[in-house]
């Protein structure tokens, strides 16, 4: 399997052109195999909720908890769905031509890219000034939680912190999307110098052929990475034991019992 495609410049130099489309098929097949493997594993895996008796004791000890706990504000939910739409549009416009669907994809692709860029800029501002900025990040403080979760996965009933607002898997996924998304946005803006748009003057000689080749390959790698990330995200969103999280991204709230079953009240204070 080839990873990149090369071409020869008019001066006889070998230059990168783009990723090999074999990587797209590898990401697609890998995503499907992950779904099968994880789905098979989950048939035998315990679901990590607090026992009913412990939840009831916590409910009795916290009579002031609201019956519906706000997990996502309206603004945060709107950002999520705008970003989701733009990412799906980017992936489909990038890879439908690869599977033989022919259309004028370039214009739709860069427009979706601008929508994604704008939504990310908005989210950075909103998360910095209006949300708990550090609740989504991972760091040394999460080692104990990670070890406890891993031991529970192997069937051990161990003590250990429950997540705050975001489980460790959500935070790891956020980090992956952040790296892939920012890389795709930066390289995409650089690539726009080669096409005609109302936003900037076309200048295909802004960078050398080698620099453009590296930019195209990086952008393509992030694109195939998003194929796997999107498959995983949709899969987990639709799993029965995770669907309460998906509903919270639609309606904004979770129940008091779900809050106590899955979260540590000392790490995430409930809000009505």
MOHU-V780510 format. One line per field, one symbol per residue. burial: b if it has 24 or more other ideal C-beta (glycine too) atoms within 12 Angstrom, else e. A space follows every 10 residues. Layout:
burial = ???
//
This chain:
burial = eeebeeeeee eeeebbebbe bebbeebbee beeeeeeeee eeeeeeebeb eeeebeebbe eeeebeeebb bbeeebbebb ebbbebbbbb bbbbbeebee eeeebeeebb bbbbbbbebb eebeebbeee eeeebbebee ebeebeebbe ebeeeeeeee bbbbbbbbbb bbbbeebbeb bebbbebbbb bbebbeeeee eeeeeeeebe ebbbbbbbbb bbbbbbbbbb bbbebbbeee ebebbbebbe eebbbbbbbb bbbbbebbeb ee
//
